[in-house]
Amino acid sequence: MPHINFAWWNLQNFFDTDDDPISNDFSFTPEAGWTDEVFNIKKANLAQGLNLIWPNEQIDLLTVCEIEKDTLLQDLLNEAGMNHLNVVFDASGTSDLRGIDVAMAYNPAKLTVVSRTSHLVHLRYRTRDIFEVVFKINATGEEFVVIASHWPSRSRGQYHSEPLRIAVAEHIAFLVEAHTKVDSTTYETLQATNDLATIQKKWESKVLVVGDFNDEPFDRSIIQHLKASRDLDKVKGGTNDFDKFVHTYKYRARETFLYNLSTSIMNKSASGNTGTYFLSGLFDGTVFTNRYQMLDQLVVSRGFLSGNGITAEIDTFDIIDDNILATSSGRPRSFKYKSSKPNFVANGYSDHLPLKLKLNY
């Protein structure tokens, strides 16, 4: 069956060695020990990691975060020998204070970029960009949407910073709804002509939301605000069908529920050591009972679950936690370095593990 191999990875501070004058990237300059030698090892290790995600096949759609700019993604693809991928260049760059961004690359033999948009959520400061790209499948002409993001961190405390992640979740939910519902004026026009099919087709739009959410699948930002559920039937079941017209206010109030694939593998490990990130606690004294955290998540609309057109093959969703990128207990092998001679050390990959999913069409 023809398919698209999808991958996501937080690259852990993939910066070049240049000082960006408008960003706080001072830790990633030669003066701070982030030398060309360290950077090149980091790049080579990430390239090795990329080739472990789909070891016997090619990545067709790659999404990453904690990368400084699109040209670095191109450099990384060259290092990995992935010349079949094109970067989705985003002219707007990033507004993040540290200068880190979200980026994508795709296989032009299978996909065409229809549109690309960067979104900002204005909090006390501008967030990292939410990158929204509409793709078309060359073989079928079908379109689908990928929304990739990197939510505000927990470094200031999980609960103190939670409102920031809730704001981003609400914004993404708004973007998803724009793809799955028509506006009220259009709805009333379609209702007047009894054109339910258009409403139903819109409701089945294919939207994939992926990112480092810095919250877990059962946190409020995910459940209550992004509306991403572990209940598969709630999303694709009959109770979520559109089988008749209702009053316009009821249509406007209808929530777009999403299915969180990350919940499907959280109970696979008998030891409970399932997650993309490992953290014991925070600077504010917060101590986590579960140190293995599912911060990187992949969420899909019901259109990806219908079996019509491009479909998420749920059983292929997985965390890449082999003994190269992760320890035997499942902890990510984060990149660590000391550039001073003679004690030069630079090894590891990222403090997050990658995700993968097969999309059939």
C-alpha angles and dihedrals in degrees: 000000000000112000148166119237107218126197138180128190137170100218097201108237101334097184130154119232097257122106110240104214095215100042135070095243097127092125089064102060131097089252089061093045098265093126130172088257092055092044093051092051090049090051093047092049093049089049089054089049093051090056090055095060096073099010098176097033139039128267107243099182122026126185123183141171138197090053121132100221145344094260089062089057089053090051090050093050090051090051090050093049091241097142090149091074127083122203117238095229115213112202093196093065116192135314094198114131091231092045098242122143148185118246141181139201129187143189107254090199087069106021142042125200110238098178142343129203134177117210129197129203110209109218123145083314133005114284127227109282124274103222115208120187129177113209131192122210106232095212097051107018091233117144130216136175131234119195112188124184146159111218126214113284131249093231092113090051130296097253098034089056097038095097089061092057091044089056091053091046091053091050093051091047087055090052091049092050090053088061097044103039136046122228119267095256092053090046093056091047091052090046091053090055093040090239100157092152092072091052091049093048091051090049089056094054114141112243125167119191117193137166153102097293095180086220129081128247093262097048121110096250090060102037104035103027108028087035092222111157137189088214104099094187091054089062105035101020129105094263088067095050126113103226101151143014117268133186112296094244090056091051091049090050094049110116123223106228119201131201117238108215091189090074090060093073103032092096097043095095116077089207093052090237095135120133146094096243137038122214131154098192149325136260091256091064097262109150120200120219090200107048093181103078130192096217096143109070142174119210129181138192121239090261089072090055101048098085090232114117117331109014135185110239096217096194091062094058108111149149115244099232103149120147092269101058094028139036121249088267092053101258115144113250097236121205112261129177145175112188101186116109135271090016096055112160128167121160145128133062119240139330088237130062122229127249128217138191136174117228113199123203 
